[in-house]
Amino acid sequence: SPRIAKSALDRTALPGSAVVDEKSIIGQDVTIREGVRIENSVIGKNCKIDAGAHIADSVLWSGNTVDAEARIASSLVGKGCYVGRSARLRPGVVLGDKTVVTDFSYL
């Protein structure tokens, strides 16, 4: 089962259709919507991961929003970033704090 911080157990929303693997760590106050897949990743506190997003081999610091159907692979996402709907972050991408990646972008 995924490692969810003890402080986050009562404050993390995880619908049944979401998949978070056992190598992932989820912080407190994280919202994970339907159909999300998180693999071998760390998600910081106060993040929102919208429906159908897929995050693999990545680290997202706190306060990030990942919009629906976005794909993040082997990337580092700073604090307070927004990754738009259906955006793609390829392996090696590093986003500084408060970066906005617009919908359908490919980085």
Biopython code that builds the backbone (N, CA, C, O; Angstrom):
import numpy as np
from Bio.PDB.StructureBuilder import StructureBuilder

atoms = [
    (1, "SER", "N", (0.843, -1.192, 0.000)),
    (1, "SER", "CA", (0.000, 0.000, 0.000)),
    (1, "SER", "C", (0.881, 1.245, 0.000)),
    (1, "SER", "O", (2.030, 1.184, 0.436)),
    (2, "PRO", "N", (0.358, 2.380, -0.484)),
    (2, "PRO", "CA", (1.161, 3.594, -0.542)),
    (2, "PRO", "C", (1.481, 4.094, 0.858)),
    (2, "PRO", "O", (0.746, 3.831, 1.810)),
    (3, "ARG", "N", (2.573, 4.809, 0.967)),
    (3, "ARG", "CA", (2.933, 5.416, 2.243)),
    (3, "ARG", "C", (2.314, 6.796, 2.294)),
    (3, "ARG", "O", (2.754, 7.722, 1.613)),
    (4, "ILE", "N", (1.301, 6.914, 3.101)),
    (4, "ILE", "CA", (0.644, 8.202, 3.291)),
    (4, "ILE", "C", (1.032, 8.683, 4.674)),
    (4, "ILE", "O", (0.879, 7.954, 5.654)),
    (5, "ALA", "N", (1.531, 9.901, 4.760)),
    (5, "ALA", "CA", (1.974, 10.441, 6.040)),
    (5, "ALA", "C", (0.881, 10.278, 7.084)),
    (5, "ALA", "O", (-0.295, 10.505, 6.796)),
    (6, "LYS", "N", (1.265, 9.882, 8.308)),
    (6, "LYS", "CA", (0.267, 9.694, 9.370)),
    (6, "LYS", "C", (-0.596, 10.935, 9.532)),
    (6, "LYS", "O", (-1.804, 10.829, 9.744)),
    (7, "SER", "N", (0.011, 12.102, 9.433)),
    (7, "SER", "CA", (-0.743, 13.344, 9.585)),
    (7, "SER", "C", (-1.720, 13.568, 8.441)),
    (7, "SER", "O", (-2.606, 14.417, 8.538)),
    (8, "ALA", "N", (-1.566, 12.813, 7.358)),
    (8, "ALA", "CA", (-2.418, 12.996, 6.184)),
    (8, "ALA", "C", (-3.547, 11.991, 6.095)),
    (8, "ALA", "O", (-4.438, 12.144, 5.259)),
    (9, "LEU", "N", (-3.532, 10.970, 6.931)),
    (9, "LEU", "CA", (-4.500, 9.887, 6.791)),
    (9, "LEU", "C", (-5.944, 10.357, 6.783)),
    (9, "LEU", "O", (-6.747, 9.842, 6.005)),
    (10, "ASP", "N", (-6.291, 11.307, 7.614)),
    (10, "ASP", "CA", (-7.672, 11.787, 7.677)),
    (10, "ASP", "C", (-7.937, 12.925, 6.706)),
    (10, "ASP", "O", (-9.083, 13.349, 6.554)),
    (11, "ARG", "N", (-6.894, 13.432, 6.044)),
    (11, "ARG", "CA", (-7.066, 14.639, 5.237)),
    (11, "ARG", "C", (-6.616, 14.469, 3.798)),
    (11, "ARG", "O", (-6.388, 15.457, 3.100)),
    (12, "THR", "N", (-6.486, 13.242, 3.350)),
    (12, "THR", "CA", (-6.121, 12.977, 1.962)),
    (12, "THR", "C", (-7.261, 12.234, 1.285)),
    (12, "THR", "O", (-7.679, 11.170, 1.743)),
    (13, "ALA", "N", (-7.761, 12.801, 0.188)),
    (13, "ALA", "CA", (-8.858, 12.176, -0.547)),
    (13, "ALA", "C", (-8.279, 11.252, -1.604)),
    (13, "ALA", "O", (-7.493, 11.684, -2.448)),
    (14, "LEU", "N", (-8.665, 9.976, -1.562)),
    (14, "LEU", "CA", (-8.159, 8.991, -2.516)),
    (14, "LEU", "C", (-9.316, 8.119, -2.985)),
    (14, "LEU", "O", (-9.691, 7.170, -2.297)),
    (15, "PRO", "N", (-9.895, 8.433, -4.168)),
    (15, "PRO", "CA", (-11.019, 7.634, -4.660)),
    (15, "PRO", "C", (-10.571, 6.230, -5.057)),
    (15, "PRO", "O", (-9.392, 5.996, -5.325)),
    (16, "GLY", "N", (-11.515, 5.310, -5.089)),
    (16, "GLY", "CA", (-11.213, 3.918, -5.396)),
    (16, "GLY", "C", (-10.612, 3.689, -6.763)),
    (16, "GLY", "O", (-9.885, 2.714, -6.956)),
    (17, "SER", "N", (-10.894, 4.567, -7.729)),
    (17, "SER", "CA", (-10.367, 4.370, -9.079)),
    (17, "SER", "C", (-8.940, 4.892, -9.239)),
    (17, "SER", "O", (-8.315, 4.675, -10.277)),
    (18, "ALA", "N", (-8.426, 5.573, -8.226)),
    (18, "ALA", "CA", (-7.045, 6.067, -8.279)),
    (18, "ALA", "C", (-6.088, 4.946, -7.894)),
    (18, "ALA", "O", (-6.422, 4.078, -7.087)),
    (19, "VAL", "N", (-4.892, 4.974, -8.482)),
    (19, "VAL", "CA", (-3.871, 3.979, -8.169)),
    (19, "VAL", "C", (-2.621, 4.709, -7.695)),
    (19, "VAL", "O", (-2.050, 5.525, -8.419)),
    (20, "VAL", "N", (-2.207, 4.405, -6.473)),
    (20, "VAL", "CA", (-0.970, 4.943, -5.916)),
    (20, "VAL", "C", (-0.138, 3.743, -5.496)),
    (20, "VAL", "O", (-0.544, 2.982, -4.618)),
    (21, "ASP", "N", (1.027, 3.568, -6.121)),
    (21, "ASP", "CA", (1.803, 2.364, -5.826)),
    (21, "ASP", "C", (2.526, 2.449, -4.484)),
    (21, "ASP", "O", (2.590, 3.504, -3.853)),
    (22, "GLU", "N", (3.067, 1.304, -4.071)),
    (22, "GLU", "CA", (3.680, 1.192, -2.748)),
    (22, "GLU", "C", (4.998, 1.951, -2.635)),
    (22, "GLU", "O", (5.501, 2.124, -1.525)),
    (23, "LYS", "N", (5.569, 2.405, -3.741)),
    (23, "LYS", "CA", (6.818, 3.164, -3.703)),
    (23, "LYS", "C", (6.584, 4.666, -3.590)),
    (23, "LYS", "O", (7.542, 5.432, -3.488)),
    (24, "SER", "N", (5.334, 5.095, -3.606)),
    (24, "SER", "CA", (5.013, 6.519, -3.578)),
    (24, "SER", "C", (4.741, 6.999, -2.162)),
    (24, "SER", "O", (4.306, 6.240, -1.297)),
    (25, "ILE", "N", (5.011, 8.286, -1.951)),
    (25, "ILE", "CA", (4.745, 8.922, -0.663)),
    (25, "ILE", "C", (3.838, 10.116, -0.928)),
    (25, "ILE", "O", (4.123, 10.947, -1.791)),
    (26, "ILE", "N", (2.739, 10.194, -0.175)),
    (26, "ILE", "CA", (1.749, 11.256, -0.339)),
    (26, "ILE", "C", (1.708, 12.092, 0.934)),
    (26, "ILE", "O", (1.570, 11.546, 2.028)),
    (27, "GLY", "N", (1.827, 13.412, 0.802)),
    (27, "GLY", "CA", (1.790, 14.314, 1.943)),
    (27, "GLY", "C", (0.376, 14.603, 2.408)),
    (27, "GLY", "O", (-0.588, 14.042, 1.886)),
    (28, "GLN", "N", (0.259, 15.478, 3.390)),
    (28, "GLN", "CA", (-1.057, 15.792, 3.953)),
    (28, "GLN", "C", (-1.821, 16.786, 3.081)),
    (28, "GLN", "O", (-1.236, 17.550, 2.313)),
    (29, "ASP", "N", (-3.129, 16.751, 3.223)),
    (29, "ASP", "CA", (-4.043, 17.655, 2.512)),
    (29, "ASP", "C", (-3.886, 17.581, 0.993)),
    (29, "ASP", "O", (-3.948, 18.599, 0.304)),
    (30, "VAL", "N", (-3.684, 16.379, 0.486)),
    (30, "VAL", "CA", (-3.577, 16.159, -0.955)),
    (30, "VAL", "C", (-4.913, 15.635, -1.464)),
    (30, "VAL", "O", (-5.507, 14.742, -0.860)),
    (31, "THR", "N", (-5.384, 16.191, -2.575)),
    (31, "THR", "CA", (-6.608, 15.712, -3.208)),
    (31, "THR", "C", (-6.227, 14.976, -4.482)),
    (31, "THR", "O", (-5.564, 15.526, -5.361)),
    (32, "ILE", "N", (-6.653, 13.729, -4.566)),
    (32, "ILE", "CA", (-6.380, 12.891, -5.727)),
    (32, "ILE", "C", (-7.729, 12.490, -6.317)),
    (32, "ILE", "O", (-8.543, 11.862, -5.640)),
    (33, "ARG", "N", (-7.962, 12.849, -7.569)),
    (33, "ARG", "CA", (-9.253, 12.589, -8.218)),
    (33, "ARG", "C", (-9.292, 11.222, -8.908)),
    (33, "ARG", "O", (-8.315, 10.472, -8.891)),
    (34, "GLU", "N", (-10.421, 10.924, -9.502)),
    (34, "GLU", "CA", (-10.673, 9.639, -10.149)),
    (34, "GLU", "C", (-9.673, 9.355, -11.270)),
    (34, "GLU", "O", (-9.285, 10.252, -12.018)),
    (35, "GLY", "N", (-9.269, 8.099, -11.368)),
    (35, "GLY", "CA", (-8.440, 7.653, -12.472)),
    (35, "GLY", "C", (-6.989, 8.095, -12.439)),
    (35, "GLY", "O", (-6.254, 7.864, -13.399)),
    (36, "VAL", "N", (-6.564, 8.721, -11.359)),
    (36, "VAL", "CA", (-5.171, 9.163, -11.236)),
    (36, "VAL", "C", (-4.272, 7.952, -11.008)),
    (36, "VAL", "O", (-4.654, 7.006, -10.319)),
    (37, "ARG", "N", (-3.064, 7.989, -11.596)),
    (37, "ARG", "CA", (-2.037, 6.966, -11.346)),
    (37, "ARG", "C", (-0.780, 7.675, -10.855)),
    (37, "ARG", "O", (-0.270, 8.586, -11.507)),
    (38, "ILE", "N", (-0.291, 7.240, -9.695)),
    (38, "ILE", "CA", (0.944, 7.785, -9.140)),
    (38, "ILE", "C", (1.876, 6.614, -8.882)),
    (38, "ILE", "O", (1.541, 5.690, -8.141)),
    (39, "GLU", "N", (3.059, 6.660, -9.505)),
    (39, "GLU", "CA", (4.013, 5.563, -9.414)),
    (39, "GLU", "C", (5.387, 6.086, -9.012)),
    (39, "GLU", "O", (5.910, 7.016, -9.627)),
    (40, "ASN", "N", (5.965, 5.485, -7.978)),
    (40, "ASN", "CA", (7.332, 5.777, -7.557)),
    (40, "ASN", "C", (7.588, 7.283, -7.464)),
    (40, "ASN", "O", (8.591, 7.779, -7.979)),
    (41, "SER", "N", (6.677, 8.006, -6.805)),
    (41, "SER", "CA", (6.764, 9.464, -6.742)),
    (41, "SER", "C", (6.504, 9.968, -5.333)),
    (41, "SER", "O", (5.959, 9.257, -4.488)),
    (42, "VAL", "N", (6.907, 11.213, -5.098)),
    (42, "VAL", "CA", (6.640, 11.894, -3.838)),
    (42, "VAL", "C", (5.762, 13.096, -4.155)),
    (42, "VAL", "O", (6.103, 13.922, -5.002)),
    (43, "ILE", "N", (4.625, 13.186, -3.463)),
    (43, "ILE", "CA", (3.698, 14.301, -3.643)),
    (43, "ILE", "C", (3.659, 15.072, -2.328)),
    (43, "ILE", "O", (3.261, 14.521, -1.302)),
    (44, "GLY", "N", (4.065, 16.330, -2.348)),
    (44, "GLY", "CA", (4.094, 17.157, -1.148)),
    (44, "GLY", "C", (2.707, 17.551, -0.684)),
    (44, "GLY", "O", (1.712, 17.263, -1.348)),
    (45, "LYS", "N", (2.649, 18.209, 0.457)),
    (45, "LYS", "CA", (1.362, 18.586, 1.048)),
    (45, "LYS", "C", (0.638, 19.637, 0.199)),
    (45, "LYS", "O", (1.241, 20.370, -0.585)),
    (46, "ASN", "N", (-0.670, 19.673, 0.392)),
    (46, "ASN", "CA", (-1.551, 20.666, -0.240)),
    (46, "ASN", "C", (-1.522, 20.638, -1.768)),
    (46, "ASN", "O", (-1.647, 21.681, -2.409)),
    (47, "CYS", "N", (-1.360, 19.464, -2.344)),
    (47, "CYS", "CA", (-1.405, 19.341, -3.805)),
    (47, "CYS", "C", (-2.780, 18.851, -4.249)),
    (47, "CYS", "O", (-3.499, 18.199, -3.491)),
    (48, "LYS", "N", (-3.126, 19.177, -5.485)),
    (48, "LYS", "CA", (-4.363, 18.694, -6.094)),
    (48, "LYS", "C", (-3.989, 18.009, -7.405)),
    (48, "LYS", "O", (-3.387, 18.616, -8.290)),
    (49, "ILE", "N", (-4.358, 16.735, -7.511)),
    (49, "ILE", "CA", (-4.081, 15.960, -8.712)),
    (49, "ILE", "C", (-5.433, 15.629, -9.339)),
    (49, "ILE", "O", (-6.208, 14.857, -8.774)),
    (50, "ASP", "N", (-5.717, 16.209, -10.500)),
    (50, "ASP", "CA", (-7.045, 16.093, -11.090)),
    (50, "ASP", "C", (-7.207, 14.797, -11.892)),
    (50, "ASP", "O", (-6.239, 14.080, -12.142)),
    (51, "ALA", "N", (-8.431, 14.521, -12.281)),
    (51, "ALA", "CA", (-8.831, 13.241, -12.878)),
    (51, "ALA", "C", (-7.954, 12.829, -14.054)),
    (51, "ALA", "O", (-7.663, 13.624, -14.947)),
    (52, "GLY", "N", (-7.544, 11.567, -14.029)),
    (52, "GLY", "CA", (-6.823, 10.979, -15.139)),
    (52, "GLY", "C", (-5.359, 11.355, -15.258)),
    (52, "GLY", "O", (-4.692, 10.919, -16.197)),
    (53, "ALA", "N", (-4.838, 12.152, -14.334)),
    (53, "ALA", "CA", (-3.417, 12.518, -14.391)),
    (53, "ALA", "C", (-2.551, 11.299, -14.084)),
    (53, "ALA", "O", (-2.979, 10.390, -13.373)),
    (54, "HIS", "N", (-1.337, 11.283, -14.622)),
    (54, "HIS", "CA", (-0.394, 10.187, -14.394)),
    (54, "HIS", "C", (0.952, 10.799, -14.027)),
    (54, "HIS", "O", (1.524, 11.583, -14.785)),
    (55, "ILE", "N", (1.445, 10.426, -12.849)),
    (55, "ILE", "CA", (2.725, 10.930, -12.350)),
    (55, "ILE", "C", (3.609, 9.726, -12.066)),
    (55, "ILE", "O", (3.216, 8.826, -11.324)),
    (56, "ALA", "N", (4.807, 9.707, -12.654)),
    (56, "ALA", "CA", (5.719, 8.578, -12.462)),
    (56, "ALA", "C", (7.138, 9.073, -12.218)),
    (56, "ALA", "O", (7.615, 9.986, -12.891)),
    (57, "ASP", "N", (7.805, 8.456, -11.244)),
    (57, "ASP", "CA", (9.227, 8.706, -10.980)),
    (57, "ASP", "C", (9.531, 10.190, -10.805)),
    (57, "ASP", "O", (10.539, 10.686, -11.309)),
    (58, "SER", "N", (8.655, 10.899, -10.086)),
    (58, "SER", "CA", (8.772, 12.350, -9.972)),
    (58, "SER", "C", (8.622, 12.810, -8.529)),
    (58, "SER", "O", (8.141, 12.074, -7.667)),
    (59, "VAL", "N", (9.049, 14.056, -8.289)),
    (59, "VAL", "CA", (8.862, 14.699, -6.993)),
    (59, "VAL", "C", (8.110, 15.995, -7.231)),
    (59, "VAL", "O", (8.531, 16.830, -8.031)),
    (60, "LEU", "N", (6.989, 16.157, -6.529)),
    (60, "LEU", "CA", (6.223, 17.397, -6.560)),
    (60, "LEU", "C", (6.263, 17.979, -5.158)),
    (60, "LEU", "O", (5.807, 17.339, -4.210)),
    (61, "TRP", "N", (6.806, 19.190, -5.012)),
    (61, "TRP", "CA", (6.823, 19.835, -3.708)),
    (61, "TRP", "C", (5.411, 20.309, -3.375)),
    (61, "TRP", "O", (4.464, 19.936, -4.067)),
    (62, "SER", "N", (5.252, 21.099, -2.360)),
    (62, "SER", "CA", (3.926, 21.449, -1.839)),
    (62, "SER", "C", (3.195, 22.477, -2.700)),
    (62, "SER", "O", (3.803, 23.266, -3.423)),
    (63, "GLY", "N", (1.859, 22.435, -2.594)),
    (63, "GLY", "CA", (1.002, 23.453, -3.172)),
    (63, "GLY", "C", (0.834, 23.416, -4.676)),
    (63, "GLY", "O", (0.491, 24.431, -5.282)),
    (64, "ASN", "N", (1.067, 22.277, -5.287)),
    (64, "ASN", "CA", (0.950, 22.168, -6.744)),
    (64, "ASN", "C", (-0.435, 21.718, -7.181)),
    (64, "ASN", "O", (-1.137, 21.016, -6.452)),
    (65, "THR", "N", (-0.815, 22.134, -8.381)),
    (65, "THR", "CA", (-2.030, 21.642, -9.020)),
    (65, "THR", "C", (-1.640, 20.987, -10.337)),
    (65, "THR", "O", (-0.970, 21.592, -11.174)),
    (66, "VAL", "N", (-2.070, 19.746, -10.504)),
    (66, "VAL", "CA", (-1.867, 19.017, -11.755)),
    (66, "VAL", "C", (-3.253, 18.798, -12.336)),
    (66, "VAL", "O", (-4.060, 18.067, -11.762)),
    (67, "ASP", "N", (-3.533, 19.421, -13.464)),
    (67, "ASP", "CA", (-4.878, 19.378, -14.036)),
    (67, "ASP", "C", (-5.138, 18.027, -14.723)),
    (67, "ASP", "O", (-4.239, 17.197, -14.856)),
    (68, "ALA", "N", (-6.371, 17.836, -15.145)),
    (68, "ALA", "CA", (-6.838, 16.560, -15.698)),
    (68, "ALA", "C", (-5.989, 16.087, -16.873)),
    (68, "ALA", "O", (-5.591, 16.875, -17.731)),
    (69, "GLU", "N", (-5.721, 14.785, -16.892)),
    (69, "GLU", "CA", (-5.039, 14.096, -17.988)),
    (69, "GLU", "C", (-3.593, 14.534, -18.210)),
    (69, "GLU", "O", (-2.995, 14.165, -19.221)),
    (70, "ALA", "N", (-3.014, 15.312, -17.291)),
    (70, "ALA", "CA", (-1.600, 15.691, -17.415)),
    (70, "ALA", "C", (-0.720, 14.466, -17.193)),
    (70, "ALA", "O", (-1.124, 13.516, -16.522)),
    (71, "ARG", "N", (0.481, 14.494, -17.758)),
    (71, "ARG", "CA", (1.453, 13.407, -17.613)),
    (71, "ARG", "C", (2.777, 14.000, -17.162)),
    (71, "ARG", "O", (3.319, 14.897, -17.807)),
    (72, "ILE", "N", (3.291, 13.491, -16.049)),
    (72, "ILE", "CA", (4.571, 13.955, -15.514)),
    (72, "ILE", "C", (5.461, 12.734, -15.349)),
    (72, "ILE", "O", (5.096, 11.788, -14.650)),
    (73, "ALA", "N", (6.634, 12.746, -15.990)),
    (73, "ALA", "CA", (7.540, 11.596, -15.940)),
    (73, "ALA", "C", (8.941, 12.043, -15.545)),
    (73, "ALA", "O", (9.515, 12.932, -16.174)),
    (74, "SER", "N", (9.486, 11.431, -14.510)),
    (74, "SER", "CA", (10.879, 11.659, -14.090)),
    (74, "SER", "C", (11.215, 13.141, -14.040)),
    (74, "SER", "O", (12.216, 13.580, -14.606)),
    (75, "SER", "N", (10.367, 13.913, -13.355)),
    (75, "SER", "CA", (10.521, 15.362, -13.295)),
    (75, "SER", "C", (10.511, 15.849, -11.854)),
    (75, "SER", "O", (10.091, 15.136, -10.943)),
    (76, "LEU", "N", (10.982, 17.072, -11.668)),
    (76, "LEU", "CA", (10.961, 17.734, -10.369)),
    (76, "LEU", "C", (10.118, 18.991, -10.510)),
    (76, "LEU", "O", (10.410, 19.853, -11.339)),
    (77, "VAL", "N", (9.067, 19.095, -9.694)),
    (77, "VAL", "CA", (8.143, 20.226, -9.768)),
    (77, "VAL", "C", (8.251, 21.008, -8.463)),
    (77, "VAL", "O", (7.968, 20.472, -7.392)),
    (78, "GLY", "N", (8.662, 22.279, -8.551)),
    (78, "GLY", "CA", (8.835, 23.131, -7.379)),
    (78, "GLY", "C", (7.522, 23.414, -6.674)),
    (78, "GLY", "O", (6.508, 22.778, -6.964)),
    (79, "LYS", "N", (7.535, 24.364, -5.750)),
    (79, "LYS", "CA", (6.353, 24.692, -4.944)),
    (79, "LYS", "C", (5.401, 25.613, -5.707)),
    (79, "LYS", "O", (5.830, 26.503, -6.442)),
    (80, "GLY", "N", (4.103, 25.381, -5.517)),
    (80, "GLY", "CA", (3.086, 26.281, -6.035)),
    (80, "GLY", "C", (2.973, 26.341, -7.544)),
    (80, "GLY", "O", (2.603, 27.379, -8.093)),
    (81, "CYS", "N", (3.282, 25.257, -8.221)),
    (81, "CYS", "CA", (3.216, 25.226, -9.688)),
    (81, "CYS", "C", (1.836, 24.772, -10.168)),
    (81, "CYS", "O", (1.062, 24.165, -9.427)),
    (82, "TYR", "N", (1.565, 25.083, -11.415)),
    (82, "TYR", "CA", (0.347, 24.620, -12.073)),
    (82, "TYR", "C", (0.757, 23.909, -13.356)),
    (82, "TYR", "O", (1.437, 24.485, -14.205)),
    (83, "VAL", "N", (0.340, 22.664, -13.490)),
    (83, "VAL", "CA", (0.567, 21.892, -14.710)),
    (83, "VAL", "C", (-0.795, 21.724, -15.370)),
    (83, "VAL", "O", (-1.681, 21.076, -14.814)),
    (84, "GLY", "N", (-0.963, 22.298, -16.540)),
    (84, "GLY", "CA", (-2.258, 22.388, -17.195)),
    (84, "GLY", "C", (-2.819, 21.080, -17.720)),
    (84, "GLY", "O", (-2.140, 20.054, -17.764)),
    (85, "ARG", "N", (-4.071, 21.150, -18.115)),
    (85, "ARG", "CA", (-4.811, 20.009, -18.651)),
    (85, "ARG", "C", (-4.059, 19.395, -19.832)),
    (85, "ARG", "O", (-3.668, 20.090, -20.770)),
    (86, "SER", "N", (-3.867, 18.088, -19.764)),
    (86, "SER", "CA", (-3.214, 17.310, -20.822)),
    (86, "SER", "C", (-1.787, 17.751, -21.137)),
    (86, "SER", "O", (-1.251, 17.396, -22.187)),
    (87, "ALA", "N", (-1.168, 18.517, -20.248)),
    (87, "ALA", "CA", (0.237, 18.901, -20.437)),
    (87, "ALA", "C", (1.125, 17.678, -20.235)),
    (87, "ALA", "O", (0.738, 16.727, -19.556)),
    (88, "ARG", "N", (2.312, 17.707, -20.824)),
    (88, "ARG", "CA", (3.268, 16.605, -20.720)),
    (88, "ARG", "C", (4.611, 17.142, -20.248)),
    (88, "ARG", "O", (5.170, 18.053, -20.859)),
    (89, "LEU", "N", (5.129, 16.577, -19.160)),
    (89, "LEU", "CA", (6.484, 16.888, -18.704)),
    (89, "LEU", "C", (7.332, 15.651, -18.947)),
    (89, "LEU", "O", (7.126, 14.620, -18.307)),
    (90, "ARG", "N", (8.279, 15.746, -19.863)),
    (90, "ARG", "CA", (9.150, 14.623, -20.208)),
    (90, "ARG", "C", (10.215, 14.422, -19.134)),
    (90, "ARG", "O", (10.433, 15.311, -18.310)),
    (91, "PRO", "N", (10.874, 13.280, -19.131)),
    (91, "PRO", "CA", (11.935, 13.023, -18.158)),
    (91, "PRO", "C", (13.002, 14.119, -18.161)),
    (91, "PRO", "O", (13.452, 14.574, -19.212)),
    (92, "GLY", "N", (13.389, 14.525, -16.957)),
    (92, "GLY", "CA", (14.431, 15.525, -16.788)),
    (92, "GLY", "C", (13.937, 16.944, -16.627)),
    (92, "GLY", "O", (14.743, 17.837, -16.365)),
    (93, "VAL", "N", (12.643, 17.190, -16.772)),
    (93, "VAL", "CA", (12.112, 18.541, -16.622)),
    (93, "VAL", "C", (12.185, 18.954, -15.152)),
    (93, "VAL", "O", (11.842, 18.178, -14.260)),
    (94, "VAL", "N", (12.639, 20.195, -14.912)),
    (94, "VAL", "CA", (12.660, 20.774, -13.574)),
    (94, "VAL", "C", (11.892, 22.088, -13.653)),
    (94, "VAL", "O", (12.264, 22.982, -14.414)),
    (95, "LEU", "N", (10.816, 22.207, -12.865)),
    (95, "LEU", "CA", (10.039, 23.445, -12.820)),
    (95, "LEU", "C", (10.380, 24.200, -11.546)),
    (95, "LEU", "O", (10.314, 23.636, -10.454)),
    (96, "GLY", "N", (10.743, 25.467, -11.676)),
    (96, "GLY", "CA", (10.971, 26.308, -10.512)),
    (96, "GLY", "C", (9.656, 26.631, -9.826)),
    (96, "GLY", "O", (8.582, 26.405, -10.384)),
    (97, "ASP", "N", (9.745, 27.162, -8.611)),
    (97, "ASP", "CA", (8.552, 27.517, -7.845)),
    (97, "ASP", "C", (7.637, 28.446, -8.650)),
    (97, "ASP", "O", (8.106, 29.323, -9.376)),
    (98, "LYS", "N", (6.345, 28.238, -8.509)),
    (98, "LYS", "CA", (5.276, 29.065, -9.089)),
    (98, "LYS", "C", (5.274, 29.096, -10.622)),
    (98, "LYS", "O", (4.799, 30.057, -11.227)),
    (99, "THR", "N", (5.800, 28.057, -11.236)),
    (99, "THR", "CA", (5.773, 27.956, -12.700)),
    (99, "THR", "C", (4.379, 27.545, -13.166)),
    (99, "THR", "O", (3.727, 26.712, -12.537)),
    (100, "VAL", "N", (3.929, 28.132, -14.268)),
    (100, "VAL", "CA", (2.657, 27.758, -14.881)),
    (100, "VAL", "C", (2.951, 27.094, -16.223)),
    (100, "VAL", "O", (3.578, 27.686, -17.101)),
    (101, "VAL", "N", (2.489, 25.863, -16.363)),
    (101, "VAL", "CA", (2.583, 25.137, -17.628)),
    (101, "VAL", "C", (1.173, 25.127, -18.203)),
    (101, "VAL", "O", (0.264, 24.553, -17.604)),
    (102, "THR", "N", (0.986, 25.751, -19.348)),
    (102, "THR", "CA", (-0.358, 25.907, -19.896)),
    (102, "THR", "C", (-0.915, 24.587, -20.426)),
    (102, "THR", "O", (-0.176, 23.634, -20.676)),
    (103, "ASP", "N", (-2.230, 24.557, -20.589)),
    (103, "ASP", "CA", (-2.917, 23.371, -21.093)),
    (103, "ASP", "C", (-2.288, 22.897, -22.407)),
    (103, "ASP", "O", (-1.920, 23.705, -23.260)),
    (104, "PHE", "N", (-2.173, 21.588, -22.553)),
    (104, "PHE", "CA", (-1.690, 20.926, -23.768)),
    (104, "PHE", "C", (-0.228, 21.231, -24.117)),
    (104, "PHE", "O", (0.208, 20.964, -25.236)),
    (105, "SER", "N", (0.532, 21.792, -23.160)),
    (105, "SER", "CA", (1.962, 22.045, -23.398)),
    (105, "SER", "C", (2.743, 20.740, -23.367)),
    (105, "SER", "O", (2.320, 19.763, -22.749)),
    (106, "TYR", "N", (3.892, 20.737, -24.043)),
    (106, "TYR", "CA", (4.760, 19.565, -24.088)),
    (106, "TYR", "C", (6.174, 20.039, -23.795)),
    (106, "TYR", "O", (6.803, 20.703, -24.619)),
    (107, "LEU", "N", (6.665, 19.694, -22.618)),
    (107, "LEU", "CA", (8.018, 20.122, -22.222)),
    (107, "LEU", "C", (8.927, 18.925, -22.107)),
    (107, "LEU", "O", (10.106, 19.074, -21.785)),
]
sb = StructureBuilder()
sb.init_structure("model")
sb.init_model(0)
sb.init_chain("A")
sb.init_seg("    ")
for serial, (resi, resn, name, xyz) in enumerate(atoms, 1):
    if name == "N":
        sb.init_residue(resn, " ", resi, " ")
    sb.init_atom(name, np.array(xyz, "f"), 0.0, 1.0, " ", f" {name:<3s}", serial, name[0])
structure = sb.get_structure()
